[in-house]
């Protein structure tokens, strides 16, 4: 296993020699490098409120607690750069100012005007992150002939104004997938591993992360997104962990990893 230090605000745990499973925690970080704070139009306390609303709290801790898988754990806040967005006009969240570089917040309010210098630097981070993830998938494919990405997120119990697909069910577990990258047996394994949680498919969020190199072109790469409803494992008002709920999720995720490996 190779563990790279998070010198660029993300950490890669490369266990590709021993497992086809890759865990991903892209939105658990809150870091916005100081050199980029000047672009924000809202005050520091208001920015923290936005982070409270939209950070996938403790998903980084959850992924780090799992054994027997590779992992990519991002510490950079999605309000600096969102490493999971499509970097072009196909990204639907561009419509609400939440593409790769967010300009708007959870209530649809303008929060940032990105300078040219910030854009260049943050897009370089985006590219580096994508490149390293792609390399990990390629290494996993070379070893196992397959790669299984488990994309770990969380979402609030109550709908936020920015959400494009409002009014949908908000089950304790939303399982996102793309038919090209998720077989029926994979999805069945997910639901069985999280049997204690009511689940819904692709609602209120859909799809799952796959590097662009492999997206809808390489069926050896499987991917499933786990959107964990936050009240299952934390107090949403304080974002403090509920130990019993968190332990239950950890056990279910470990069970999933073990079965897929």
TAKACOR-V112461 format. One record per run of one state. SS is the DSSP state (A for helix, B for strand, O for the rest). FROM is the first residue (numbers start at 1). TO is the last residue. If there is no record, write none. Layout:
ss:SS from:FROM to:TO
ss:SS from:FROM to:TO
This chain:
ss:O from:1 to:1
ss:B from:2 to:3
ss:O from:4 to:9
ss:B from:10 to:14
ss:O from:15 to:20
ss:B from:21 to:25
ss:O from:26 to:30
ss:B from:31 to:31
ss:O from:32 to:33
ss:A from:34 to:39
ss:B from:40 to:40
ss:O from:41 to:43
ss:A from:44 to:54
ss:O from:55 to:58
ss:A from:59 to:64
ss:O from:65 to:69
ss:B from:70 to:74
ss:O from:75 to:75
ss:B from:76 to:76
ss:O from:77 to:91
ss:A from:92 to:96
ss:O from:97 to:103
ss:B from:104 to:104
ss:O from:105 to:109
ss:B from:110 to:110
ss:O from:111 to:111
ss:B from:112 to:112
ss:O from:113 to:115
ss:A from:116 to:144
ss:O from:145 to:146
ss:B from:147 to:155
ss:O from:156 to:172
ss:B from:173 to:176
ss:O from:177 to:183
ss:A from:184 to:193
ss:O from:194 to:198
ss:B from:199 to:201
ss:O from:202 to:220
ss:B from:221 to:229
ss:A from:230 to:232
ss:O from:233 to:233
ss:B from:234 to:235
ss:O from:236 to:239
ss:B from:240 to:241
ss:O from:242 to:242
ss:A from:243 to:260
ss:O from:261 to:261
